[in-house]
Amino acid sequence: MSDVWLDDQFDLEHSYSVSAINRCIAAESRWQAQAQAEQAYTQLQQLEQQAHEIVARYEDDKHQALDAVVDNFYSEWGFSGTHQELPEYRLNSVYFALLYRTGNSLALGIILHGILEDAGFNADLVLVDQSVMVQVHFSDQEHYLIEPTSGQQMWHLQPENAEPEQSPELLIDEEIYKLYLAHQKWAFIAAERFGSALACAELLLELIGDDPYERRDRGYLLNQINRPELAKEDLRFFVEECPDDPGIEIVRHQIDELDNNNNTLH
């Protein structure tokens, strides 16, 4: 089971040994000063412990054990998607989903995947036609796909001597965390919470270095919070690195506007 009592001085964002779910919880404090990560870690620890207890009752039948854990996730523990009009940055938040037991497919998928993996299942987070799913393998031929917001399970059994099926896109911990940050960034932009979106962009740049597209996005966000000089630096970096990008003229126009505004102020 995961150790949730994390040292305050531990640099979680930069530790590649820490699971994606813990990194997603820790990231919340970068854009929400009031976030109490300990509450979410405690919730996760309790759920992991309960999952272990369920699996122990079905130690001779992994299929029944999976059914029991998934049933508890959506019934006893109360996780589900929602039809309430909540902002996407809330529904996308692993922290929010753990505390309030609702979220979108990414947040719920990260939590379900983390719990199943901790309980000893061969579980992965995957993309199937761009939809987030949890995949649980029992053998090379047999696996389940679980839709995170509803819990619907789809059983796949590949017949012997059949052509191999096309595998879904596998997301490892690092990719899960990046996808989470990217989704949060765009959810915050849609809600015009530009400071929070900037925090996501900064975390992404810490992970992947000077990616020109992340620098472009950070430049846009810096401009939105009235940091024109820093914004121009990022936008110019993008123009230099990606001169053939289809949207390059839009970025050049943004730089010209920033230059003109700066000249007007002087």
Summary of the structure (lengths in Angstrom):
residues: 266
radius of gyration: 21.3
end to end distance: 59.8
largest distance: 76.3
contacts: 794
relative contact order: 0.10
helix: 57%
strand: 11%
